[in-house]
Amino acid sequence: MRNHQTDVAIIGAGPSGLFMVFEAGFLGYRAVVMDALPQVGGQLAALYPEKPIYDIPGHPAILAGQLVEQLATQCAPYNPTYLLGEPVEHVEGDAATGFTLKTANHTVQARAIVIAGGGGMFTPRKPAQLENLGHFEASGAVRYAITQKHGLAGQVVVLAGGGDSAVDWAVELAGIASHVHVVHRRNDFRAAEATVEEMRRLVEKGKITLHTPCQLSALEGDAGHLRAVTVTNLEGEQARIEATQLVCCFGLAPNVGPMENWGLGLERGIVPVERATMQTNRPGLLCIGDMAGYEGKVALILTGFAEAAVAAKTIQSIINPEKKFKVQYSTSKGVPGTPGVA
């Protein structure tokens, strides 16, 4: 068991957690970042690193993976310690005496904790009706996220789902894959209208084939190599789609893991917080990002960034209560390692 001492323990290495490192470091506080995933970036890195994001200020468009890389670079001058691949199993203590966090192999003592867990410990929803699903998962012929879209070049891809992820990838892969099939149990899609319209234009051009309303019913292949996907409509009629890849875009099953026992008053995976401080019902234990809940919350990445700044102010009042908080601007203070800054 390795022991670590720090000012702030950040649970979650997604975009909000990474920017929390910067905000804490900017005020002079050290951070340990803990995440159950084996890499930083949260859902952006694990599920759609090559998907463009359009609502990050100053970036008309930026790939999710590139955003993660730039956030990691931004907080690097403050030398955070990353403890990845292990969920936080236990939290004890308080703001007065300090907190202790434990994973399978690490113990962390911290003056304050910031939960930036996004959707928590997420697992993809799977099509339960496919008996031999695991056989094709192991070989990568069935997947739940696209991390390298060019790896699907020239392949026939079946995308299952009707939300933003499925429709976005259908449009994106139409110019990369040999052909794209979209399987959805309804005729209507729960995605941005403009993207749905673009997908239907690609259907007219013969780049995409829609199978609606249909559900997946069987997989065909051998030695882990997918040869065909069978779908069934509402009348029970079946159709065989020759394909080499199946991507299931059914979303993520919420799973907050051990956090459910931390006494935070979770409501459907959301942690209630005080909006002015981002504190939970346990003083010194804060929450930011998608998991933080308050009236009027807008669940966007940029909201998490703003919440990180508020949380840093609160942490300063906990660790150094004698200091009157004064806003410091990066344009005047600078960042370590940049030109003109010690």
C-alpha positions as CSV (number, residue, x, y, z in Angstrom):
1,M,0.0,0.0,0.0
2,R,1.5,3.3,-1.1
3,N,0.8,6.5,0.9
4,H,0.3,10.0,-0.6
5,Q,-0.2,13.3,1.0
6,T,-1.7,16.2,-0.9
7,D,-3.8,19.3,-0.6
8,V,-6.6,18.3,-2.9
9,A,-7.7,14.8,-3.9
10,I,-9.6,14.9,-7.2
11,I,-11.8,11.9,-7.9
12,G,-12.2,11.7,-11.7
13,A,-9.8,12.5,-14.5
14,G,-12.2,13.7,-17.0
15,P,-12.2,17.3,-18.4
16,S,-13.6,18.9,-15.2
17,G,-11.2,16.9,-13.0
18,L,-8.2,17.9,-15.2
19,F,-9.2,21.6,-15.2
20,M,-9.6,21.3,-11.4
21,V,-5.9,20.5,-11.2
22,F,-5.1,23.7,-13.0
23,E,-7.4,25.9,-10.8
24,A,-6.0,24.3,-7.6
25,G,-2.5,24.6,-8.8
26,F,-3.0,28.2,-9.8
27,L,-3.8,29.0,-6.2
28,G,-0.7,27.0,-5.0
29,Y,-2.3,23.7,-4.0
30,R,-1.0,20.2,-4.9
31,A,-3.4,17.6,-6.4
32,V,-3.7,13.8,-6.6
33,V,-6.1,12.7,-9.3
34,M,-7.8,9.3,-9.0
35,D,-9.8,7.4,-11.6
36,A,-11.1,3.9,-12.1
37,L,-10.2,4.2,-15.8
38,P,-6.6,3.4,-16.9
39,Q,-6.1,6.7,-18.7
40,V,-7.0,10.4,-18.2
41,G,-9.9,11.9,-20.1
42,G,-13.0,10.2,-18.7
43,Q,-15.7,9.4,-21.3
44,L,-14.0,11.7,-23.8
45,A,-11.0,9.4,-24.0
46,A,-12.7,6.1,-23.4
47,L,-15.7,6.4,-25.7
48,Y,-15.2,9.0,-28.4
49,P,-11.7,10.5,-28.6
50,E,-12.1,11.2,-32.4
51,K,-15.5,12.8,-32.1
52,P,-15.6,16.6,-32.6
53,I,-16.9,18.9,-29.9
54,Y,-18.3,22.3,-30.9
55,D,-19.1,24.2,-27.7
56,I,-15.7,24.7,-26.1
57,P,-15.0,28.5,-26.0
58,G,-12.2,29.5,-28.4
59,H,-12.4,26.2,-30.4
60,P,-15.0,26.2,-33.2
61,A,-14.3,22.5,-33.3
62,I,-11.9,20.2,-31.4
63,L,-11.7,16.5,-31.2
64,A,-12.4,15.1,-27.7
65,G,-9.0,13.4,-27.6
66,Q,-7.3,16.6,-28.5
67,L,-9.2,18.5,-25.7
68,V,-8.0,15.9,-23.2
69,E,-4.4,16.3,-24.4
70,Q,-4.5,20.1,-24.1
71,L,-6.1,19.9,-20.7
72,A,-3.4,17.5,-19.5
73,T,-0.8,19.9,-20.9
74,Q,-2.4,22.9,-19.2
75,C,-2.2,21.3,-15.8
76,A,1.2,19.7,-16.2
77,P,3.2,22.6,-14.7
78,Y,1.5,21.9,-11.4
79,N,2.9,18.3,-11.3
80,P,-0.3,16.4,-10.4
81,T,0.0,12.8,-9.2
82,Y,-2.2,10.4,-11.2
83,L,-3.5,7.2,-9.6
84,L,-5.3,5.5,-12.4
85,G,-7.0,2.1,-13.0
86,E,-8.3,1.8,-9.4
87,P,-11.7,3.1,-8.1
88,V,-11.7,4.9,-4.8
89,E,-13.3,2.4,-2.4
90,H,-13.4,4.3,0.9
91,V,-13.4,7.8,2.1
92,E,-13.3,8.9,5.8
93,G,-12.5,12.1,7.7
94,D,-13.6,15.7,7.5
95,A,-12.4,19.2,6.7
96,A,-11.2,19.8,10.2
97,T,-9.0,16.8,10.6
98,G,-8.4,15.9,6.9
99,F,-9.6,13.1,4.7
100,T,-8.3,9.7,3.9
101,L,-9.1,8.0,0.6
102,K,-8.3,4.4,-0.2
103,T,-8.0,2.3,-3.3
104,A,-6.8,-1.3,-3.6
105,N,-3.2,-0.2,-3.6
106,H,-3.0,3.5,-2.5
107,T,-3.9,5.6,0.5
108,V,-4.3,9.4,0.1
109,Q,-4.4,12.0,2.8
110,A,-5.9,15.3,1.7
111,R,-7.2,18.5,3.1
112,A,-10.1,18.6,0.7
113,I,-11.8,16.3,-1.9
114,V,-13.3,17.2,-5.2
115,I,-15.5,14.7,-6.9
116,A,-15.4,15.2,-10.7
117,G,-16.7,11.7,-11.6
118,G,-18.9,12.7,-14.6
119,G,-21.4,9.7,-14.9
120,G,-19.5,7.7,-12.3
121,M,-18.0,4.3,-13.0
122,F,-19.8,3.8,-16.3
123,T,-20.4,0.5,-18.2
124,P,-21.9,0.3,-21.7
125,R,-25.4,-1.1,-22.1
126,K,-25.3,-4.3,-24.1
127,P,-27.9,-6.1,-26.2
128,A,-28.9,-8.9,-23.9
129,Q,-30.6,-10.9,-26.7
130,L,-27.4,-11.9,-28.4
131,E,-26.2,-15.2,-27.1
132,N,-22.7,-15.2,-28.5
133,L,-21.9,-11.6,-27.8
134,G,-18.9,-12.2,-25.6
135,H,-17.2,-14.2,-28.4
136,F,-17.2,-11.2,-30.7
137,E,-16.4,-8.7,-28.0
138,A,-13.1,-10.4,-27.2
139,S,-12.0,-10.1,-30.8
140,G,-13.1,-6.5,-31.2
141,A,-15.7,-7.3,-33.8
142,V,-18.3,-5.9,-31.4
143,R,-17.6,-2.7,-29.6
144,Y,-19.3,0.0,-27.6
145,A,-17.1,2.9,-28.5
146,I,-15.0,4.1,-31.5
147,T,-11.6,5.2,-30.4
148,Q,-9.9,5.1,-33.8
149,K,-12.3,5.7,-36.6
150,H,-9.8,5.0,-39.4
151,G,-9.5,1.5,-38.1
152,L,-12.9,0.9,-39.7
153,A,-11.9,2.1,-43.1
154,G,-13.2,-0.1,-45.9
155,Q,-15.3,-2.2,-43.5
156,V,-19.0,-2.8,-43.5
157,V,-20.2,-1.4,-40.1
158,V,-23.5,-1.9,-38.3
159,L,-24.4,0.9,-35.9
160,A,-27.1,0.0,-33.4
161,G,-28.9,2.8,-31.6
162,G,-30.9,5.9,-32.2
163,G,-29.3,8.7,-30.1
164,D,-26.7,11.3,-30.8
165,S,-23.8,8.9,-30.7
166,A,-25.2,6.5,-33.2
167,V,-26.3,9.2,-35.6
168,D,-23.1,11.2,-35.3
169,W,-21.0,8.2,-36.0
170,A,-23.2,7.1,-38.9
171,V,-22.5,10.5,-40.6
172,E,-18.8,10.4,-39.7
173,L,-18.2,6.8,-40.9
174,A,-20.1,7.2,-44.1
175,G,-17.0,8.7,-45.7
176,I,-14.6,6.1,-44.2
177,A,-16.4,2.7,-44.0
178,S,-17.3,0.7,-47.1
179,H,-20.9,1.0,-46.0
180,V,-22.8,1.9,-42.9
181,H,-26.0,0.2,-41.6
182,V,-28.0,1.8,-38.8
183,V,-30.3,-0.4,-36.8
184,H,-32.9,1.3,-34.5
185,R,-36.0,0.0,-32.8
186,R,-38.0,3.2,-33.8
187,N,-38.4,5.2,-37.0
188,D,-37.6,8.4,-35.2
189,F,-34.1,9.3,-33.9
190,R,-33.3,11.0,-30.6
191,A,-30.5,13.1,-32.1
192,A,-29.8,16.6,-33.3
193,E,-32.2,17.4,-36.1
194,A,-29.5,18.7,-38.4
195,T,-27.4,15.5,-38.0
196,V,-30.5,13.3,-38.6
197,E,-31.2,15.3,-41.8
198,E,-27.5,14.8,-42.9
199,M,-27.8,11.1,-42.2
200,R,-31.0,10.8,-44.3
201,R,-29.2,12.7,-47.2
202,L,-26.5,10.0,-47.0
203,V,-29.1,7.3,-47.1
204,E,-30.4,8.8,-50.4
205,K,-26.8,8.8,-51.7
206,G,-26.5,5.1,-50.9
207,K,-23.8,5.6,-48.2
208,I,-26.0,4.5,-45.3
209,T,-28.9,2.0,-45.0
210,L,-31.5,2.3,-42.3
211,H,-33.1,-0.7,-40.7
212,T,-36.1,0.7,-38.7
213,P,-38.0,-0.3,-36.6
214,C,-35.7,-3.3,-36.0
215,Q,-33.7,-4.9,-33.3
216,L,-30.6,-7.0,-33.3
217,S,-31.4,-10.7,-33.0
218,A,-28.3,-12.7,-33.9
219,L,-24.6,-12.6,-34.8
220,E,-22.9,-14.9,-37.4
221,G,-19.2,-15.6,-37.7
222,D,-16.4,-17.8,-36.5
223,A,-13.0,-17.5,-34.7
224,G,-14.2,-14.0,-33.4
225,H,-14.6,-12.7,-37.0
226,L,-18.0,-11.2,-37.7
227,R,-19.6,-12.1,-41.0
228,A,-23.3,-11.0,-40.6
229,V,-25.8,-9.4,-38.2
230,T,-29.4,-10.5,-38.2
231,V,-32.1,-8.0,-37.4
232,T,-35.8,-8.5,-36.7
233,N,-38.7,-6.1,-37.4
234,L,-41.9,-5.7,-35.4
235,E,-43.6,-8.3,-37.5
236,G,-41.0,-10.9,-36.7
237,E,-39.4,-10.7,-40.2
238,Q,-35.7,-11.2,-40.2
239,A,-33.0,-9.7,-42.5
240,R,-29.4,-10.7,-42.7
241,I,-26.8,-7.9,-43.0
242,E,-23.3,-8.9,-44.1
243,A,-20.9,-6.9,-41.9
244,T,-17.5,-7.1,-40.3
245,Q,-18.1,-4.7,-37.3
246,L,-21.0,-4.1,-34.9
247,V,-20.9,-0.9,-32.8
248,C,-23.6,-0.7,-30.1
249,C,-24.5,2.8,-29.1
250,F,-27.0,2.2,-26.3
251,G,-25.5,4.6,-23.8
252,L,-24.0,3.9,-20.5
253,A,-25.5,2.2,-17.4
254,P,-25.2,4.5,-14.4
255,N,-23.0,3.1,-11.7
256,V,-21.7,5.3,-8.9
257,G,-19.9,2.4,-7.3
258,P,-18.8,2.7,-3.6
259,M,-19.7,6.4,-3.7
260,E,-23.3,5.4,-2.9
261,N,-22.2,4.6,0.6
262,W,-20.4,8.0,1.3
263,G,-23.5,9.7,2.7
264,L,-23.8,12.3,0.0
265,G,-27.5,12.1,-0.5
266,L,-27.2,10.9,-4.1
267,E,-30.3,11.2,-6.2
268,R,-30.2,9.1,-9.4
269,G,-26.5,9.4,-9.6
270,I,-26.4,13.1,-8.9
271,V,-24.8,14.7,-5.9
272,P,-26.6,17.7,-4.5
273,V,-24.3,20.6,-3.9
274,E,-24.4,24.2,-2.8
275,R,-24.1,26.2,-6.0
276,A,-22.1,29.1,-4.4
277,T,-19.3,26.8,-3.1
278,M,-19.8,23.4,-4.9
279,Q,-19.8,21.7,-1.4
280,T,-21.8,18.6,-0.7
281,N,-23.5,17.9,2.6
282,R,-20.0,16.9,3.9
283,P,-18.0,20.1,4.4
284,G,-14.7,19.9,2.6
285,L,-16.0,17.3,0.1
286,L,-17.0,19.1,-3.1
287,C,-18.4,18.0,-6.4
288,I,-18.2,19.5,-9.9
289,G,-19.1,18.4,-13.4
290,D,-21.9,16.3,-14.6
291,M,-22.4,14.6,-11.3
292,A,-23.0,17.9,-9.4
293,G,-26.6,18.9,-9.1
294,Y,-28.3,22.1,-8.3
295,E,-31.3,24.2,-9.5
296,G,-30.6,25.5,-13.0
297,K,-27.7,23.2,-13.7
298,V,-26.6,23.0,-17.4
299,A,-24.7,19.8,-18.0
300,L,-22.0,20.9,-20.3
301,I,-18.2,20.6,-20.2
302,L,-17.8,24.4,-20.0
303,T,-20.1,24.4,-16.9
304,G,-17.7,22.0,-15.2
305,F,-14.8,24.3,-16.0
306,A,-16.6,27.2,-14.3
307,E,-17.5,25.0,-11.3
308,A,-13.8,24.1,-10.9
309,A,-13.0,27.8,-10.5
310,V,-15.6,28.1,-7.8
311,A,-14.4,24.9,-6.1
312,A,-10.8,26.3,-6.0
313,K,-12.1,29.4,-4.2
314,T,-13.8,27.2,-1.7
315,I,-10.7,25.0,-1.2
316,Q,-8.7,28.1,-0.4
317,S,-11.2,29.0,2.3
318,I,-10.8,25.5,3.8
319,I,-7.0,25.2,3.7
320,N,-6.1,28.8,4.3
321,P,-9.2,30.4,6.1
322,E,-7.0,33.4,7.1
323,K,-6.7,34.4,3.5
324,K,-9.3,36.7,2.1
325,F,-9.9,35.4,-1.4
326,K,-8.8,37.7,-4.1
327,V,-9.3,36.9,-7.8
328,Q,-6.0,36.3,-9.5
329,Y,-5.8,36.6,-13.3
330,S,-3.5,34.3,-15.4
331,T,-2.6,37.3,-17.5
332,S,-0.9,39.0,-14.5
333,K,0.2,36.0,-12.5
334,G,1.2,33.6,-15.3
335,V,1.8,29.9,-15.1
336,P,5.0,28.1,-14.1
337,G,7.2,27.1,-17.1
338,T,5.8,29.7,-19.4
339,P,8.1,32.6,-20.7
340,G,8.7,35.2,-18.1
341,V,7.4,33.1,-15.2
342,A,9.6,31.5,-12.6
